[in-house]
Amino acid sequence: FEFKLMAEEKIGDVDTLRIRGSGKETEGVNPAEHKFTIWISKTDGAMIQLESKWDNAPFPGVSSPVSATIKITKVDS
């Protein structure tokens, strides 16, 4: 995996670090690839937000690789 610190940003009231990452399998006909951006709280390291894209990802019980996009945002309760 490769990681790069992109910026300091505010998500709601939380001061975060925006980090971009990517990784790719090195073997196989259709190697899986993962690219993501994650926002981490500068105060406690908690994940505040995640945007993730998977290509050709193998999942147990699924007959062929899957591509998917995921977005997660922490909300206060």
Biotite code that builds the C-alpha atoms (Angstrom):
import biotite.structure as struc

atoms = struc.array([
    struc.Atom([0.000, 0.000, 0.000], chain_id="A", res_id=1, res_name="PHE", atom_name="CA", element="C"),
    struc.Atom([0.986, 3.589, -0.570], chain_id="A", res_id=2, res_name="GLU", atom_name="CA", element="C"),
    struc.Atom([-0.212, 6.431, 1.658], chain_id="A", res_id=3, res_name="PHE", atom_name="CA", element="C"),
    struc.Atom([-0.031, 10.203, 1.220], chain_id="A", res_id=4, res_name="LYS", atom_name="CA", element="C"),
    struc.Atom([-1.030, 12.966, 3.629], chain_id="A", res_id=5, res_name="LEU", atom_name="CA", element="C"),
    struc.Atom([-3.111, 15.321, 1.482], chain_id="A", res_id=6, res_name="MET", atom_name="CA", element="C"),
    struc.Atom([-4.354, 18.065, 3.825], chain_id="A", res_id=7, res_name="ALA", atom_name="CA", element="C"),
    struc.Atom([-5.687, 19.138, 7.182], chain_id="A", res_id=8, res_name="GLU", atom_name="CA", element="C"),
    struc.Atom([-9.474, 19.605, 7.003], chain_id="A", res_id=9, res_name="GLU", atom_name="CA", element="C"),
    struc.Atom([-12.445, 20.172, 9.246], chain_id="A", res_id=10, res_name="LYS", atom_name="CA", element="C"),
    struc.Atom([-15.264, 17.606, 9.024], chain_id="A", res_id=11, res_name="ILE", atom_name="CA", element="C"),
    struc.Atom([-18.135, 19.127, 10.981], chain_id="A", res_id=12, res_name="GLY", atom_name="CA", element="C"),
    struc.Atom([-16.504, 20.291, 14.213], chain_id="A", res_id=13, res_name="ASP", atom_name="CA", element="C"),
    struc.Atom([-13.596, 17.810, 14.019], chain_id="A", res_id=14, res_name="VAL", atom_name="CA", element="C"),
    struc.Atom([-10.075, 18.746, 12.924], chain_id="A", res_id=15, res_name="ASP", atom_name="CA", element="C"),
    struc.Atom([-8.867, 15.923, 10.663], chain_id="A", res_id=16, res_name="THR", atom_name="CA", element="C"),
    struc.Atom([-5.991, 14.746, 8.498], chain_id="A", res_id=17, res_name="LEU", atom_name="CA", element="C"),
    struc.Atom([-7.057, 13.678, 4.972], chain_id="A", res_id=18, res_name="ARG", atom_name="CA", element="C"),
    struc.Atom([-4.982, 10.707, 3.830], chain_id="A", res_id=19, res_name="ILE", atom_name="CA", element="C"),
    struc.Atom([-5.110, 9.069, 0.409], chain_id="A", res_id=20, res_name="ARG", atom_name="CA", element="C"),
    struc.Atom([-4.064, 5.459, -0.035], chain_id="A", res_id=21, res_name="GLY", atom_name="CA", element="C"),
    struc.Atom([-3.944, 2.780, -2.694], chain_id="A", res_id=22, res_name="SER", atom_name="CA", element="C"),
    struc.Atom([-2.851, -0.786, -3.154], chain_id="A", res_id=23, res_name="GLY", atom_name="CA", element="C"),
    struc.Atom([-2.965, -3.455, -5.840], chain_id="A", res_id=24, res_name="LYS", atom_name="CA", element="C"),
    struc.Atom([-2.356, -7.184, -5.960], chain_id="A", res_id=25, res_name="GLU", atom_name="CA", element="C"),
    struc.Atom([0.703, -8.158, -7.947], chain_id="A", res_id=26, res_name="THR", atom_name="CA", element="C"),
    struc.Atom([-0.528, -11.520, -9.268], chain_id="A", res_id=27, res_name="GLU", atom_name="CA", element="C"),
    struc.Atom([-3.521, -12.953, -11.111], chain_id="A", res_id=28, res_name="GLY", atom_name="CA", element="C"),
    struc.Atom([-5.403, -12.277, -14.333], chain_id="A", res_id=29, res_name="VAL", atom_name="CA", element="C"),
    struc.Atom([-7.508, -9.458, -12.828], chain_id="A", res_id=30, res_name="ASN", atom_name="CA", element="C"),
    struc.Atom([-5.605, -8.228, -9.755], chain_id="A", res_id=31, res_name="PRO", atom_name="CA", element="C"),
    struc.Atom([-7.692, -6.563, -7.073], chain_id="A", res_id=32, res_name="ALA", atom_name="CA", element="C"),
    struc.Atom([-7.126, -2.855, -6.525], chain_id="A", res_id=33, res_name="GLU", atom_name="CA", element="C"),
    struc.Atom([-8.155, -0.601, -3.644], chain_id="A", res_id=34, res_name="HIS", atom_name="CA", element="C"),
    struc.Atom([-8.086, 3.227, -3.590], chain_id="A", res_id=35, res_name="LYS", atom_name="CA", element="C"),
    struc.Atom([-9.333, 5.239, -0.642], chain_id="A", res_id=36, res_name="PHE", atom_name="CA", element="C"),
    struc.Atom([-9.374, 8.550, 1.154], chain_id="A", res_id=37, res_name="THR", atom_name="CA", element="C"),
    struc.Atom([-9.715, 8.562, 4.930], chain_id="A", res_id=38, res_name="ILE", atom_name="CA", element="C"),
    struc.Atom([-10.185, 11.463, 7.321], chain_id="A", res_id=39, res_name="TRP", atom_name="CA", element="C"),
    struc.Atom([-8.661, 10.819, 10.766], chain_id="A", res_id=40, res_name="ILE", atom_name="CA", element="C"),
    struc.Atom([-9.296, 12.926, 13.885], chain_id="A", res_id=41, res_name="SER", atom_name="CA", element="C"),
    struc.Atom([-6.180, 14.851, 14.874], chain_id="A", res_id=42, res_name="LYS", atom_name="CA", element="C"),
    struc.Atom([-7.257, 14.598, 18.521], chain_id="A", res_id=43, res_name="THR", atom_name="CA", element="C"),
    struc.Atom([-7.708, 10.855, 19.030], chain_id="A", res_id=44, res_name="ASP", atom_name="CA", element="C"),
    struc.Atom([-6.997, 9.100, 15.693], chain_id="A", res_id=45, res_name="GLY", atom_name="CA", element="C"),
    struc.Atom([-10.627, 8.041, 15.199], chain_id="A", res_id=46, res_name="ALA", atom_name="CA", element="C"),
    struc.Atom([-11.883, 7.504, 11.661], chain_id="A", res_id=47, res_name="MET", atom_name="CA", element="C"),
    struc.Atom([-14.281, 10.355, 10.855], chain_id="A", res_id=48, res_name="ILE", atom_name="CA", element="C"),
    struc.Atom([-14.935, 9.633, 7.175], chain_id="A", res_id=49, res_name="GLN", atom_name="CA", element="C"),
    struc.Atom([-13.910, 7.070, 4.547], chain_id="A", res_id=50, res_name="LEU", atom_name="CA", element="C"),
    struc.Atom([-14.398, 6.953, 0.767], chain_id="A", res_id=51, res_name="GLU", atom_name="CA", element="C"),
    struc.Atom([-13.245, 3.654, -0.685], chain_id="A", res_id=52, res_name="SER", atom_name="CA", element="C"),
    struc.Atom([-13.245, 2.110, -4.184], chain_id="A", res_id=53, res_name="LYS", atom_name="CA", element="C"),
    struc.Atom([-12.556, -1.578, -4.832], chain_id="A", res_id=54, res_name="TRP", atom_name="CA", element="C"),
    struc.Atom([-11.972, -3.144, -8.254], chain_id="A", res_id=55, res_name="ASP", atom_name="CA", element="C"),
    struc.Atom([-11.867, -6.912, -8.887], chain_id="A", res_id=56, res_name="ASN", atom_name="CA", element="C"),
    struc.Atom([-12.082, -7.701, -5.169], chain_id="A", res_id=57, res_name="ALA", atom_name="CA", element="C"),
    struc.Atom([-12.567, -11.372, -4.243], chain_id="A", res_id=58, res_name="PRO", atom_name="CA", element="C"),
    struc.Atom([-15.298, -11.963, -1.647], chain_id="A", res_id=59, res_name="PHE", atom_name="CA", element="C"),
    struc.Atom([-16.018, -15.333, 0.014], chain_id="A", res_id=60, res_name="PRO", atom_name="CA", element="C"),
    struc.Atom([-19.080, -17.034, -1.478], chain_id="A", res_id=61, res_name="GLY", atom_name="CA", element="C"),
    struc.Atom([-19.108, -14.841, -4.608], chain_id="A", res_id=62, res_name="VAL", atom_name="CA", element="C"),
    struc.Atom([-18.207, -16.591, -7.871], chain_id="A", res_id=63, res_name="SER", atom_name="CA", element="C"),
    struc.Atom([-16.468, -13.652, -9.577], chain_id="A", res_id=64, res_name="SER", atom_name="CA", element="C"),
    struc.Atom([-14.552, -10.537, -8.463], chain_id="A", res_id=65, res_name="PRO", atom_name="CA", element="C"),
    struc.Atom([-16.616, -7.548, -7.345], chain_id="A", res_id=66, res_name="VAL", atom_name="CA", element="C"),
    struc.Atom([-16.177, -3.803, -7.836], chain_id="A", res_id=67, res_name="SER", atom_name="CA", element="C"),
    struc.Atom([-17.716, -1.511, -5.234], chain_id="A", res_id=68, res_name="ALA", atom_name="CA", element="C"),
    struc.Atom([-17.677, 1.999, -3.817], chain_id="A", res_id=69, res_name="THR", atom_name="CA", element="C"),
    struc.Atom([-18.144, 2.625, -0.098], chain_id="A", res_id=70, res_name="ILE", atom_name="CA", element="C"),
    struc.Atom([-18.618, 5.856, 1.851], chain_id="A", res_id=71, res_name="LYS", atom_name="CA", element="C"),
    struc.Atom([-18.733, 5.956, 5.655], chain_id="A", res_id=72, res_name="ILE", atom_name="CA", element="C"),
    struc.Atom([-19.234, 9.082, 7.747], chain_id="A", res_id=73, res_name="THR", atom_name="CA", element="C"),
    struc.Atom([-19.201, 9.070, 11.558], chain_id="A", res_id=74, res_name="LYS", atom_name="CA", element="C"),
    struc.Atom([-22.259, 10.727, 13.070], chain_id="A", res_id=75, res_name="VAL", atom_name="CA", element="C"),
    struc.Atom([-22.682, 11.799, 16.674], chain_id="A", res_id=76, res_name="ASP", atom_name="CA", element="C"),
    struc.Atom([-25.483, 10.125, 18.605], chain_id="A", res_id=77, res_name="SER", atom_name="CA", element="C"),
])
